Amino acid sequence: MNQVLVSTGALIGRPNGRDYRLLKEYVPRLSCDGIEFMMYSTWYEVVDTLISDLKSYHMNVPVMHCQKTIGESLAGMETTWDGQQFCDRVFSEEEDRDVFQVGCNNFVTNLRVAGEIGAKSMVLHLWNGTVSDKNIEKNIERFGIFNELAKKAGIRLMVENVICNQKDPMTHMKRLRECYPEVLFVYDTKMAAFHNQTENIFLPEWEWMLSEGHVQHFHMNDYGGGYMDWGNLRVLPIGAGRV
């Protein structure tokens, strides 16, 4: 059954201090089938209280959005600003192992939250941030580890078509399908529009995304910028942009 969900990312953010307790007040006032709960990194220290409180709100949470920056722990590199330009640095073997272990630990915590609040699916930014898709083969290789962890937890993992700074999301989604034939995707309308890929999903060469059931979830929001227009990434409500 199709459901219309509201992302808690539209309700909880920096302006209100990422206070998840506001959901107790906000969610009952929404006209929707349920919510997609988004995890923030600042909540790891209070995860037990977070779970207890969320369960007490009795919300319908079919889908959880994994902490967005977890994908960066898979890349094996970092991009930093030296004051004049962005510089890439590949991790040493030891650094890579440590960063990836932290990412795995956080991912397992996300899976725990999802299971406790009743979510059956989880949205993943497999690549993200400044590093984005600069070392995409590493991200794709390690997706298998995350996917197995999710399966063991009884959670369906879905990879979102996150914006890229090297190639484009659909190229990486095709590569994921080659490596993991049963991979599932989230299709975000703004992310697609950023790369001029909004209509691609209907083209013959991409029909497998829908016909084979790979796209299981949609994020509906609008976009008012042009092709890879980094200055216009602001999320817009449907009808306020060009999607």
N, C-alpha and C positions, 0 to 999 in steps of 0.2 A: 504494500500500500504506500502510495506517495504521501509524504508529509511536508508541510511548510514549517520550517524551523527558523528561529531567530538566534543569531550568534550572540553570545554574551560579550563578544568583542565590540558589539554595537552599543552595549550598555555600560560596560566596565572598562575603564582605561585610566590614563594619566590624569585627566581633569577631575576625576572623583577618587583619586588615590588607589585605584585598582581594588576597591573595597568590595569583595565578592558578597559580603553580607547584604548589600543593597539588592541582590537578586530576590531576597525574600519579599521585598516591597514591589520590585519592578515586574517580575515574571507574572504574577496573578493579573496584572493589568494589560497583558499582551493578548492579542487575538491571533493565536497560532497553534500549531499542533504540538509544539515542544520547543526545546532549545538545543543549540549546539554549544556545549561548554568549552571555553578556551582556557588553557592552562598558562599561567605566567610564572616566570622563573623566581619571582619574589615569594611565591607560596610554598616552596619546598620546605622551608623551615617550620611551617605550620601545617604540614600536609594532613596530620591526624585530625586537627581541629577543622581544617577545610572539608575533609570528607564527612565528618560528623555533622557539620552545619549544613552542607549541601543535601545530605540525606534527610535532614529534618525539614527541608523546604518542600519535599514531596513533588519535585519537578519531573517532567518527562524529558529524559536526556538520551535520545537514541544515538547521538553522535557526540564525540568529544574531539576537540582540536588540540593536538599535541603542542607543547611549548614550541613556538616557531623556530627558535634558534638551535634546536637540537641537531638539525641537519648539518650545522657547521662543524659539529664534532666528528663527522664522518670524512671530511675532506682531506685531512692530513696536511693542512697548510693554513696560514692566516694572512690576511691583508691588513696592513696598518698604514696610518697617515704620518709621514715624517715632517709635516709642516708645509711641504711643497707639493708632494704627490703621493699617491698610493703605492705601497711597495709590497710585493708578495714574498712570503718566506715559507719554504717547505719545512715541515717539522722533522726533527731528528726521529729516529726509530723510537727512542724512549719517550719523547714528547708526544708523538702520535699515539703510542699505546696508552699513555696516561689520559690524554684528552678524550680518546675514544672510550676509555673505561668510564670516565665521568658521564659521557653522553649516554652510554648503555645504562648506567645506574639511574640517570634521570628518566630515561625512556621507560624503564621498568616501573618507576614511580608513577609516570603518566598512565601506564597500563593499569596499575593498581587503582588509581583514582577512577579511571573509566569503568572498571569492573564494579567498584563499590557504588557508583552512582547510577549504574544500570545501562551504561552505553555499550552497544554492541559493535560499533565502528569507530575508527579513529582517523582523523586527517593528519597527514604528515607532510611537512616541508622537507623533502629529501635534500634539497639544496636551498640556501638562504643567505641573506646578508651580503656583506661586501665580497666575501669569497665566492658566493653564489655557485656557478657551475664551472669554475676555473679548473677543477680537478674532478670532473663529473664521473669518470670511470671508477674512481675510488668510492664515491657516494653510491654508485650503482652496485658495485661489488658488495659493499657493506649493507645495502638494503636487505639482502638475504638474511643477515643476522637479525635485524630488527623484525623482519617479517616472521621469522621462526619464533621469536620471543612473543610476538602478538598472537600467533596461532596457539601457542601454549597457554596464553592467558584467555583464549576464547574471544579475541577481538579481531575484527576485519580491519586490516591496514589499507588506507587509501592514499595514494601519492597525489599531491596537488600540482597543477600546472603553474608553479611559481615562476615569476619573471626571472630572466637570465641576463647576465652581462657579457656572455661569450657567444652563445648560440640562441636557441629558443626552446620553450618548454615541450612542444610537440615532437621535436627531434629527440629529446631525451626520453619522452614517453614511449616513442617507438623503440628505442634502444632497450628500455626496461621490459617491454613486451617480448623482445627477442631473448632476453636473459631469463625472464620470469613470465612464461606464457599466461599465467593466471593472475597477473598483477591487476590491481583495481585502481581507478583514478577518481580524483575530484576535479571538476572542470569549473574554473572561476572565470566569469565573464570579463572582469576587469583585467585579469592577468592575460587573457587571450587577446583582448583589444590592444593592450600595450605592445604586443608583438604583431599586430595586424593579422591575428589568427582566429578572429571571431567566427568567420564563415568556413574555415577549414574543416571543421568537424563534419560538415555536410558534403564535402568533396569525396569522389569515389575512392581516392587513395587513402582516405582516413575513415571510411565508413566502418572499418573493423572496431573502432573505438566504441561505437554504439551497438552495432549489430552483434558483436561478440560479448557485449555486456561489461566491458572494461570500465566505462564511466558509470559510477554508482551514485554519485552525489554532485550537486551543483551549488556553487556559491553565486548568488545573484546580486551584483552591484554594478554601478555604472562607471564610466571613464570619460574624461573630457579632454585628454591630451592626444598627442600624435604618436607616431611610431617611436618606441623606446624613448619617450619624452619624460625623462627622469624628474623634471621639475613639476610634473602634473600627475603624480601618483596618488593624489588624495582620493579617498573613497567617496563616491557620490551615490545618492539614492537613485534607484531605477527611474529614468526619465529626465535626470539632470545632466546627462552626458550624451555620448553618441552611440552607446551600445543599443 
